[in-house]
Amino acid sequence: MKEEPNGVLDKGWMHYVKVDAGNMDSNNADFAINPEFYKQQKYVDPKNANASDEVGSINVPDMKSFFFVITRHSINILSNRRNDIGNQQEVIFYTDLKKLQGPTLKDGKEL
């Protein structure tokens, strides 16, 4: 992965499930809903709703999509691509992540 001059390693639209230590029930987990998807319908011309560039859709593509910007130090989750700082939902610093507990499997084999 090549780092851009501004420190970005990768970026694009993704879905995510937000869980924390108090809410680890995976049976009830669902993707987060992006309220910006509904807000943009008020100001985006329908003719330009599917506009895209080399990164992907310029507008929020669906109600469960968030724009991720991955850097060397963090994962930044944004509600849209129009104003990065004002629409930041969450920043996850790698140093704040805890190691997974219990067995970890890859291709059916424990790591």
N, CA, C and O atoms as CSV, one atom per row, in Angstrom:
chain,resi,resn,atom,element,x,y,z
A,1,MET,N,N,0.841,-1.164,0.000
A,1,MET,CA,C,0.000,0.000,0.000
A,1,MET,C,C,0.893,1.236,0.000
A,1,MET,O,O,1.734,1.386,0.887
A,2,LYS,N,N,0.730,2.101,-0.957
A,2,LYS,CA,C,1.569,3.293,-1.064
A,2,LYS,C,C,0.935,4.461,-0.298
A,2,LYS,O,O,-0.256,4.737,-0.442
A,3,GLU,N,N,1.733,5.125,0.499
A,3,GLU,CA,C,1.259,6.258,1.285
A,3,GLU,C,C,1.239,7.520,0.422
A,3,GLU,O,O,2.217,7.840,-0.253
A,4,GLU,N,N,0.106,8.233,0.455
A,4,GLU,CA,C,-0.007,9.501,-0.266
A,4,GLU,C,C,0.777,10.571,0.484
A,4,GLU,O,O,1.069,10.390,1.666
A,5,PRO,N,N,1.129,11.692,-0.173
A,5,PRO,CA,C,1.884,12.763,0.495
A,5,PRO,C,C,1.191,13.293,1.763
A,5,PRO,O,O,1.865,13.762,2.680
A,6,ASN,N,N,-0.150,13.222,1.820
A,6,ASN,CA,C,-0.871,13.716,2.996
A,6,ASN,C,C,-0.990,12.663,4.093
A,6,ASN,O,O,-1.689,12.882,5.082
A,7,GLY,N,N,-0.312,11.516,3.930
A,7,GLY,CA,C,-0.307,10.480,4.963
A,7,GLY,C,C,-1.404,9.444,4.826
A,7,GLY,O,O,-1.488,8.539,5.655
A,8,VAL,N,N,-2.246,9.542,3.813
A,8,VAL,CA,C,-3.356,8.606,3.628
A,8,VAL,C,C,-2.851,7.338,2.940
A,8,VAL,O,O,-2.169,7.404,1.917
A,9,LEU,N,N,-3.198,6.180,3.516
A,9,LEU,CA,C,-2.848,4.891,2.920
A,9,LEU,C,C,-3.964,4.375,2.005
A,9,LEU,O,O,-3.692,3.795,0.954
A,10,ASP,N,N,-5.204,4.586,2.407
A,10,ASP,CA,C,-6.335,4.131,1.606
A,10,ASP,C,C,-7.577,4.890,2.050
A,10,ASP,O,O,-7.627,5.438,3.152
A,11,LYS,N,N,-8.590,4.915,1.166
A,11,LYS,CA,C,-9.850,5.572,1.496
A,11,LYS,C,C,-10.938,5.005,0.616
A,11,LYS,O,O,-10.683,4.544,-0.497
A,12,GLY,N,N,-12.156,5.043,1.127
A,12,GLY,CA,C,-13.281,4.537,0.356
A,12,GLY,C,C,-14.508,4.341,1.229
A,12,GLY,O,O,-14.456,4.527,2.445
A,13,TRP,N,N,-15.605,3.966,0.602
A,13,TRP,CA,C,-16.877,3.741,1.291
A,13,TRP,C,C,-16.925,2.327,1.851
A,13,TRP,O,O,-16.549,1.370,1.174
A,14,MET,N,N,-17.394,2.198,3.104
A,14,MET,CA,C,-17.518,0.894,3.759
A,14,MET,C,C,-18.700,0.910,4.718
A,14,MET,O,O,-19.219,1.968,5.074
A,15,HIS,N,N,-19.107,-0.270,5.122
A,15,HIS,CA,C,-20.103,-0.442,6.186
A,15,HIS,C,C,-19.339,-0.886,7.430
A,15,HIS,O,O,-18.293,-1.527,7.328
A,16,TYR,N,N,-19.869,-0.540,8.609
A,16,TYR,CA,C,-19.223,-1.037,9.820
A,16,TYR,C,C,-20.233,-1.246,10.932
A,16,TYR,O,O,-21.293,-0.620,10.963
A,17,VAL,N,N,-19.880,-2.144,11.848
A,17,VAL,CA,C,-20.672,-2.424,13.033
A,17,VAL,C,C,-19.894,-1.871,14.208
A,17,VAL,O,O,-18.730,-2.223,14.403
A,18,LYS,N,N,-20.518,-1.013,14.990
A,18,LYS,CA,C,-19.843,-0.447,16.150
A,18,LYS,C,C,-20.207,-1.276,17.380
A,18,LYS,O,O,-21.376,-1.367,17.753
A,19,VAL,N,N,-19.202,-1.874,18.000
A,19,VAL,CA,C,-19.401,-2.655,19.219
A,19,VAL,C,C,-18.436,-2.146,20.278
A,19,VAL,O,O,-17.387,-1.585,19.964
A,20,ASP,N,N,-18.802,-2.346,21.520
A,20,ASP,CA,C,-17.904,-2.003,22.617
A,20,ASP,C,C,-17.997,-3.102,23.661
A,20,ASP,O,O,-18.783,-4.038,23.515
A,21,ALA,N,N,-17.204,-2.994,24.705
A,21,ALA,CA,C,-17.149,-4.048,25.719
A,21,ALA,C,C,-18.506,-4.297,26.362
A,21,ALA,O,O,-18.782,-5.420,26.785
A,22,GLY,N,N,-19.356,-3.285,26.445
A,22,GLY,CA,C,-20.666,-3.445,27.058
A,22,GLY,C,C,-21.724,-3.968,26.102
A,22,GLY,O,O,-22.837,-4.275,26.529
A,23,ASN,N,N,-21.402,-4.076,24.815
A,23,ASN,CA,C,-22.383,-4.503,23.818
A,23,ASN,C,C,-21.714,-5.461,22.835
A,23,ASN,O,O,-21.478,-5.105,21.680
A,24,MET,N,N,-21.414,-6.654,23.285
A,24,MET,CA,C,-20.695,-7.616,22.447
A,24,MET,C,C,-21.605,-8.688,21.873
A,24,MET,O,O,-21.113,-9.691,21.357
A,25,ASP,N,N,-22.924,-8.506,21.947
A,25,ASP,CA,C,-23.862,-9.502,21.445
A,25,ASP,C,C,-23.918,-9.441,19.928
A,25,ASP,O,O,-24.592,-8.580,19.363
A,26,SER,N,N,-23.214,-10.349,19.268
A,26,SER,CA,C,-23.150,-10.320,17.807
A,26,SER,C,C,-24.477,-10.702,17.157
A,26,SER,O,O,-24.687,-10.418,15.977
A,27,ASN,N,N,-25.374,-11.342,17.907
A,27,ASN,CA,C,-26.671,-11.705,17.338
A,27,ASN,C,C,-27.522,-10.470,17.057
A,27,ASN,O,O,-28.370,-10.496,16.165
A,28,ASN,N,N,-27.305,-9.391,17.804
A,28,ASN,CA,C,-28.082,-8.168,17.632
A,28,ASN,C,C,-27.320,-7.101,16.862
A,28,ASN,O,O,-27.839,-6.003,16.663
A,29,ALA,N,N,-26.104,-7.399,16.426
A,29,ALA,CA,C,-25.275,-6.410,15.733
A,29,ALA,C,C,-25.831,-6.134,14.335
A,29,ALA,O,O,-26.260,-7.046,13.629
A,30,ASP,N,N,-25.814,-4.874,13.959
A,30,ASP,CA,C,-26.216,-4.476,12.616
A,30,ASP,C,C,-25.319,-3.315,12.209
A,30,ASP,O,O,-24.705,-2.663,13.054
A,31,PHE,N,N,-25.253,-3.068,10.922
A,31,PHE,CA,C,-24.428,-1.966,10.450
A,31,PHE,C,C,-24.981,-0.634,10.936
A,31,PHE,O,O,-26.194,-0.456,11.048
A,32,ALA,N,N,-24.081,0.298,11.223
A,32,ALA,CA,C,-24.467,1.648,11.629
A,32,ALA,C,C,-25.195,2.329,10.472
A,32,ALA,O,O,-24.908,2.063,9.305
A,33,ILE,N,N,-26.136,3.206,10.804
A,33,ILE,CA,C,-26.899,3.963,9.806
A,33,ILE,C,C,-26.298,5.363,9.703
A,33,ILE,O,O,-26.053,6.014,10.719
A,34,ASN,N,N,-26.064,5.821,8.482
A,34,ASN,CA,C,-25.490,7.141,8.237
A,34,ASN,C,C,-26.622,8.133,7.952
A,34,ASN,O,O,-27.221,8.082,6.878
A,35,PRO,N,N,-26.929,9.041,8.903
A,35,PRO,CA,C,-28.017,10.004,8.689
A,35,PRO,C,C,-27.755,10.969,7.535
A,35,PRO,O,O,-28.688,11.577,7.010
A,36,GLU,N,N,-26.509,11.110,7.144
A,36,GLU,CA,C,-26.159,12.009,6.038
A,36,GLU,C,C,-26.774,11.529,4.718
A,36,GLU,O,O,-27.019,12.339,3.824
A,37,PHE,N,N,-27.022,10.244,4.588
A,37,PHE,CA,C,-27.627,9.706,3.366
A,37,PHE,C,C,-28.976,10.372,3.105
A,37,PHE,O,O,-29.281,10.725,1.966
A,38,TYR,N,N,-29.778,10.545,4.143
A,38,TYR,CA,C,-31.099,11.156,3.988
A,38,TYR,C,C,-31.002,12.671,3.839
A,38,TYR,O,O,-31.769,13.272,3.087
A,39,LYS,N,N,-30.067,13.289,4.549
A,39,LYS,CA,C,-29.884,14.742,4.457
A,39,LYS,C,C,-29.476,15.174,3.055
A,39,LYS,O,O,-29.937,16.204,2.563
A,40,GLN,N,N,-28.612,14.389,2.406
A,40,GLN,CA,C,-28.102,14.785,1.095
A,40,GLN,C,C,-29.210,14.814,0.041
A,40,GLN,O,O,-29.067,15.484,-0.982
A,41,GLN,N,N,-30.298,14.108,0.274
A,41,GLN,CA,C,-31.384,14.080,-0.708
A,41,GLN,C,C,-32.049,15.444,-0.844
A,41,GLN,O,O,-32.754,15.698,-1.821
A,42,LYS,N,N,-31.830,16.322,0.130
A,42,LYS,CA,C,-32.391,17.673,0.083
A,42,LYS,C,C,-31.553,18.611,-0.783
A,42,LYS,O,O,-32.086,19.571,-1.339
A,43,TYR,N,N,-30.242,18.349,-0.907
A,43,TYR,CA,C,-29.390,19.294,-1.626
A,43,TYR,C,C,-28.658,18.718,-2.841
A,43,TYR,O,O,-28.042,19.479,-3.588
A,44,VAL,N,N,-28.704,17.408,-3.062
A,44,VAL,CA,C,-28.028,16.824,-4.220
A,44,VAL,C,C,-29.014,16.721,-5.379
A,44,VAL,O,O,-30.086,16.133,-5.244
A,45,ASP,N,N,-28.643,17.293,-6.505
A,45,ASP,CA,C,-29.459,17.207,-7.718
A,45,ASP,C,C,-29.546,15.734,-8.131
A,45,ASP,O,O,-28.511,15.082,-8.265
A,46,PRO,N,N,-30.751,15.192,-8.336
A,46,PRO,CA,C,-30.888,13.777,-8.714
A,46,PRO,C,C,-30.062,13.382,-9.936
A,46,PRO,O,O,-29.653,12.227,-10.059
A,47,LYS,N,N,-29.817,14.325,-10.833
A,47,LYS,CA,C,-28.988,14.023,-12.011
A,47,LYS,C,C,-27.546,13.728,-11.617
A,47,LYS,O,O,-26.833,13.038,-12.346
A,48,ASN,N,N,-27.109,14.247,-10.463
A,48,ASN,CA,C,-25.725,14.060,-10.003
A,48,ASN,C,C,-25.617,13.077,-8.834
A,48,ASN,O,O,-24.546,12.933,-8.244
A,49,ALA,N,N,-26.698,12.416,-8.504
A,49,ALA,CA,C,-26.715,11.526,-7.336
A,49,ALA,C,C,-25.702,10.391,-7.447
A,49,ALA,O,O,-25.177,9.933,-6.432
A,50,ASN,N,N,-25.423,9.936,-8.655
A,50,ASN,CA,C,-24.486,8.827,-8.846
A,50,ASN,C,C,-23.104,9.284,-9.304
A,50,ASN,O,O,-22.334,8.479,-9.829
A,51,ALA,N,N,-22.782,10.548,-9.115
A,51,ALA,CA,C,-21.480,11.070,-9.528
A,51,ALA,C,C,-20.360,10.349,-8.776
A,51,ALA,O,O,-20.487,10.045,-7.590
A,52,SER,N,N,-19.263,10.082,-9.488
A,52,SER,CA,C,-18.137,9.407,-8.851
A,52,SER,C,C,-16.821,9.875,-9.462
A,52,SER,O,O,-16.798,10.541,-10.497
A,53,ASP,N,N,-15.726,9.510,-8.796
A,53,ASP,CA,C,-14.385,9.799,-9.285
A,53,ASP,C,C,-13.523,8.569,-9.043
A,53,ASP,O,O,-14.054,7.479,-8.829
A,54,GLU,N,N,-12.202,8.722,-9.074
A,54,GLU,CA,C,-11.312,7.572,-8.916
A,54,GLU,C,C,-11.405,6.912,-7.545
A,54,GLU,O,O,-11.008,5.755,-7.399
A,55,VAL,N,N,-11.919,7.617,-6.536
A,55,VAL,CA,C,-12.053,7.064,-5.190
A,55,VAL,C,C,-13.375,6.313,-5.035
A,55,VAL,O,O,-13.475,5.382,-4.236
A,56,GLY,N,N,-14.373,6.715,-5.789
A,56,GLY,CA,C,-15.696,6.097,-5.684
A,56,GLY,C,C,-16.772,7.164,-5.717
A,56,GLY,O,O,-16.562,8.263,-6.229
A,57,SER,N,N,-17.919,6.828,-5.170
A,57,SER,CA,C,-19.055,7.734,-5.163
A,57,SER,C,C,-18.716,9.020,-4.407
A,57,SER,O,O,-18.089,8.979,-3.348
A,58,ILE,N,N,-19.130,10.148,-4.954
A,58,ILE,CA,C,-18.912,11.429,-4.282
A,58,ILE,C,C,-19.966,11.621,-3.192
A,58,ILE,O,O,-19.679,12.182,-2.134
A,59,ASN,N,N,-21.180,11.154,-3.455
A,59,ASN,CA,C,-22.269,11.229,-2.479
A,59,ASN,C,C,-22.327,9.922,-1.687
A,59,ASN,O,O,-21.761,8.909,-2.099
A,60,VAL,N,N,-23.019,9.961,-0.544
A,60,VAL,CA,C,-23.176,8.756,0.274
A,60,VAL,C,C,-23.987,7.748,-0.544
A,60,VAL,O,O,-25.139,8.026,-0.878
A,61,PRO,N,N,-23.414,6.578,-0.876
A,61,PRO,CA,C,-24.084,5.654,-1.789
A,61,PRO,C,C,-25.313,4.950,-1.232
A,61,PRO,O,O,-26.227,4.630,-1.991
A,62,ASP,N,N,-25.358,4.700,0.076
A,62,ASP,CA,C,-26.527,4.064,0.680
A,62,ASP,C,C,-26.539,4.388,2.169
A,62,ASP,O,O,-25.575,4.941,2.697
A,63,MET,N,N,-27.628,4.042,2.840
A,63,MET,CA,C,-27.818,4.470,4.229
A,63,MET,C,C,-26.844,3.833,5.220
A,63,MET,O,O,-26.747,4.300,6.355
A,64,LYS,N,N,-26.126,2.791,4.832
A,64,LYS,CA,C,-25.195,2.139,5.751
A,64,LYS,C,C,-23.732,2.374,5.382
A,64,LYS,O,O,-22.849,1.718,5.932
A,65,SER,N,N,-23.464,3.293,4.466
A,65,SER,CA,C,-22.085,3.559,4.042
A,65,SER,C,C,-21.500,4.767,4.762
A,65,SER,O,O,-22.161,5.791,4.937
A,66,PHE,N,N,-20.247,4.621,5.173
A,66,PHE,CA,C,-19.452,5.700,5.754
A,66,PHE,C,C,-18.154,5.764,4.968
A,66,PHE,O,O,-17.718,4.762,4.402
A,67,PHE,N,N,-17.532,6.944,4.932
A,67,PHE,CA,C,-16.280,7.107,4.206
A,67,PHE,C,C,-15.127,6.898,5.173
A,67,PHE,O,O,-15.004,7.615,6.166
A,68,PHE,N,N,-14.285,5.918,4.884
A,68,PHE,CA,C,-13.139,5.594,5.726
A,68,PHE,C,C,-11.880,6.182,5.116
A,68,PHE,O,O,-11.670,6.091,3.906
A,69,VAL,N,N,-11.036,6.789,5.954
A,69,VAL,CA,C,-9.714,7.260,5.549
A,69,VAL,C,C,-8.729,6.563,6.481
A,69,VAL,O,O,-8.755,6.766,7.695
A,70,ILE,N,N,-7.864,5.744,5.900
A,70,ILE,CA,C,-6.912,4.967,6.685
A,70,ILE,C,C,-5.529,5.591,6.553
A,70,ILE,O,O,-5.016,5.773,5.449
A,71,THR,N,N,-4.935,5.914,7.701
A,71,THR,CA,C,-3.589,6.480,7.730
A,71,THR,C,C,-2.663,5.501,8.459
A,71,THR,O,O,-3.097,4.441,8.910
A,72,ARG,N,N,-1.424,5.859,8.564
A,72,ARG,CA,C,-0.452,5.014,9.268
A,72,ARG,C,C,-0.786,4.870,10.757
A,72,ARG,O,O,-0.397,3.884,11.383
A,73,HIS,N,N,-1.508,5.850,11.330
A,73,HIS,CA,C,-1.754,5.867,12.769
A,73,HIS,C,C,-3.208,5.659,13.161
A,73,HIS,O,O,-3.498,5.378,14.324
A,74,SER,N,N,-4.148,5.794,12.189
A,74,SER,CA,C,-5.547,5.746,12.589
A,74,SER,C,C,-6.482,5.361,11.437
A,74,SER,O,O,-6.111,5.369,10.263
A,75,ILE,N,N,-7.701,5.027,11.834
A,75,ILE,CA,C,-8.814,4.844,10.905
A,75,ILE,C,C,-9.788,5.969,11.206
A,75,ILE,O,O,-10.241,6.108,12.342
A,76,ASN,N,N,-10.116,6.768,10.209
A,76,ASN,CA,C,-11.024,7.897,10.374
A,76,ASN,C,C,-12.329,7.569,9.651
A,76,ASN,O,O,-12.332,7.236,8.466
A,77,ILE,N,N,-13.433,7.669,10.385
A,77,ILE,CA,C,-14.739,7.340,9.821
A,77,ILE,C,C,-15.516,8.632,9.664
A,77,ILE,O,O,-15.753,9.344,10.640
A,78,LEU,N,N,-15.916,8.937,8.423
A,78,LEU,CA,C,-16.605,10.186,8.100
A,78,LEU,C,C,-18.006,9.886,7.581
A,78,LEU,O,O,-18.245,8.836,6.984
A,79,SER,N,N,-18.931,10.817,7.814
A,79,SER,CA,C,-20.290,10.611,7.313
A,79,SER,C,C,-20.412,10.957,5.838
A,79,SER,O,O,-21.337,10.488,5.175
A,80,ASN,N,N,-19.493,11.771,5.304
A,80,ASN,CA,C,-19.487,12.053,3.861
A,80,ASN,C,C,-18.105,12.528,3.428
A,80,ASN,O,O,-17.200,12.653,4.253
A,81,ARG,N,N,-17.944,12.792,2.136
A,81,ARG,CA,C,-16.644,13.219,1.593
A,81,ARG,C,C,-16.556,14.725,1.412
A,81,ARG,O,O,-15.499,15.219,1.022
A,82,ARG,N,N,-17.598,15.461,1.670
A,82,ARG,CA,C,-17.645,16.886,1.333
A,82,ARG,C,C,-16.861,17.775,2.295
A,82,ARG,O,O,-16.242,18.747,1.862
A,83,ASN,N,N,-16.874,17.468,3.571
A,83,ASN,CA,C,-16.198,18.298,4.563
A,83,ASN,C,C,-15.617,17.369,5.623
A,83,ASN,O,O,-16.269,17.084,6.628
A,84,ASP,N,N,-14.397,16.898,5.400
A,84,ASP,CA,C,-13.809,15.860,6.240
A,84,ASP,C,C,-13.873,16.128,7.737
A,84,ASP,O,O,-14.291,15.259,8.503
A,85,ILE,N,N,-13.467,17.309,8.160
A,85,ILE,CA,C,-13.383,17.585,9.596
A,85,ILE,C,C,-14.769,17.707,10.219
A,85,ILE,O,O,-15.011,17.154,11.292
A,86,GLY,N,N,-15.675,18.414,9.570
A,86,GLY,CA,C,-16.998,18.645,10.141
A,86,GLY,C,C,-17.874,17.416,10.202
A,86,GLY,O,O,-18.840,17.397,10.964
A,87,ASN,N,N,-17.571,16.387,9.426
A,87,ASN,CA,C,-18.417,15.209,9.380
A,87,ASN,C,C,-17.736,13.963,9.902
A,87,ASN,O,O,-18.109,12.846,9.542
A,88,GLN,N,N,-16.735,14.151,10.752
A,88,GLN,CA,C,-16.015,13.013,11.302
A,88,GLN,C,C,-16.885,12.330,12.338
A,88,GLN,O,O,-17.353,12.974,13.277
A,89,GLN,N,N,-17.108,11.041,12.181
A,89,GLN,CA,C,-17.909,10.260,13.114
A,89,GLN,C,C,-17.051,9.672,14.227
A,89,GLN,O,O,-17.449,9.646,15.392
A,90,GLU,N,N,-15.865,9.201,13.845
A,90,GLU,CA,C,-15.023,8.520,14.815
A,90,GLU,C,C,-13.591,8.439,14.301
A,90,GLU,O,O,-13.352,8.361,13.096
A,91,VAL,N,N,-12.644,8.459,15.237
A,91,VAL,CA,C,-11.237,8.216,14.924
A,91,VAL,C,C,-10.787,7.065,15.805
A,91,VAL,O,O,-10.960,7.101,17.023
A,92,ILE,N,N,-10.213,6.049,15.190
A,92,ILE,CA,C,-9.712,4.895,15.931
A,92,ILE,C,C,-8.194,4.878,15.760
A,92,ILE,O,O,-7.683,4.657,14.662
A,93,PHE,N,N,-7.488,5.113,16.854
A,93,PHE,CA,C,-6.022,5.059,16.823
A,93,PHE,C,C,-5.586,3.614,17.077
A,93,PHE,O,O,-6.091,2.962,17.991
A,94,TYR,N,N,-4.668,3.127,16.283
A,94,TYR,CA,C,-4.223,1.746,16.422
A,94,TYR,C,C,-3.692,1.454,17.817
A,94,TYR,O,O,-3.822,0.333,18.309
A,95,THR,N,N,-3.092,2.458,18.459
A,95,THR,CA,C,-2.541,2.250,19.802
A,95,THR,C,C,-3.635,2.018,20.828
A,95,THR,O,O,-3.358,1.487,21.904
A,96,ASP,N,N,-4.883,2.405,20.525
A,96,ASP,CA,C,-5.997,2.209,21.452
A,96,ASP,C,C,-6.664,0.843,21.299
A,96,ASP,O,O,-7.486,0.462,22.133
A,97,LEU,N,N,-6.325,0.108,20.251
A,97,LEU,CA,C,-6.950,-1.192,20.012
A,97,LEU,C,C,-6.348,-2.241,20.937
A,97,LEU,O,O,-5.144,-2.254,21.194
A,98,LYS,N,N,-7.206,-3.108,21.423
A,98,LYS,CA,C,-6.751,-4.200,22.281
A,98,LYS,C,C,-6.640,-5.463,21.451
A,98,LYS,O,O,-7.344,-5.631,20.455
A,99,LYS,N,N,-5.759,-6.340,21.867
A,99,LYS,CA,C,-5.605,-7.617,21.177
A,99,LYS,C,C,-6.875,-8.443,21.342
A,99,LYS,O,O,-7.553,-8.356,22.366
A,100,LEU,N,N,-7.191,-9.242,20.331
A,100,LEU,CA,C,-8.339,-10.123,20.407
A,100,LEU,C,C,-8.124,-11.178,21.470
A,100,LEU,O,O,-7.024,-11.712,21.611
A,101,GLN,N,N,-9.175,-11.480,22.219
A,101,GLN,CA,C,-9.107,-12.499,23.247
A,101,GLN,C,C,-9.612,-13.813,22.675
A,101,GLN,O,O,-10.526,-13.825,21.851
A,102,GLY,N,N,-9.030,-14.901,23.101
A,102,GLY,CA,C,-9.499,-16.210,22.672
A,102,GLY,C,C,-8.831,-16.650,21.390
A,102,GLY,O,O,-7.935,-15.978,20.879
A,103,PRO,N,N,-9.275,-17.784,20.872
A,103,PRO,CA,C,-8.648,-18.312,19.656
A,103,PRO,C,C,-8.942,-17.428,18.449
A,103,PRO,O,O,-10.048,-16.909,18.295
A,104,THR,N,N,-7.957,-17.271,17.618
A,104,THR,CA,C,-8.099,-16.524,16.379
A,104,THR,C,C,-7.818,-17.491,15.239
A,104,THR,O,O,-6.783,-18.156,15.220
A,105,LEU,N,N,-8.743,-17.565,14.293
A,105,LEU,CA,C,-8.619,-18.519,13.206
A,105,LEU,C,C,-8.361,-17.840,11.873
A,105,LEU,O,O,-8.869,-16.751,11.605
A,106,LYS,N,N,-7.572,-18.493,11.050
A,106,LYS,CA,C,-7.357,-18.056,9.671
A,106,LYS,C,C,-7.360,-19.312,8.818
A,106,LYS,O,O,-6.570,-20.229,9.044
A,107,ASP,N,N,-8.246,-19.351,7.843
A,107,ASP,CA,C,-8.385,-20.523,6.983
A,107,ASP,C,C,-8.615,-21.790,7.799
A,107,ASP,O,O,-8.122,-22.863,7.451
A,108,GLY,N,N,-9.372,-21.654,8.894
A,108,GLY,CA,C,-9.700,-22.816,9.710
A,108,GLY,C,C,-8.612,-23.258,10.661
A,108,GLY,O,O,-8.782,-24.251,11.369
A,109,LYS,N,N,-7.486,-22.539,10.698
A,109,LYS,CA,C,-6.374,-22.896,11.587
A,109,LYS,C,C,-6.161,-21.796,12.606
A,109,LYS,O,O,-6.209,-20.610,12.278
A,110,GLU,N,N,-5.918,-22.208,13.875
A,110,GLU,CA,C,-5.690,-21.233,14.931
A,110,GLU,C,C,-4.328,-20.584,14.772
A,110,GLU,O,O,-3.335,-21.256,14.495
A,111,LEU,N,N,-4.290,-19.257,14.953
A,111,LEU,CA,C,-3.024,-18.518,14.824
A,111,LEU,C,C,-2.248,-18.555,16.127
A,111,LEU,O,O,-1.158,-17.989,16.213
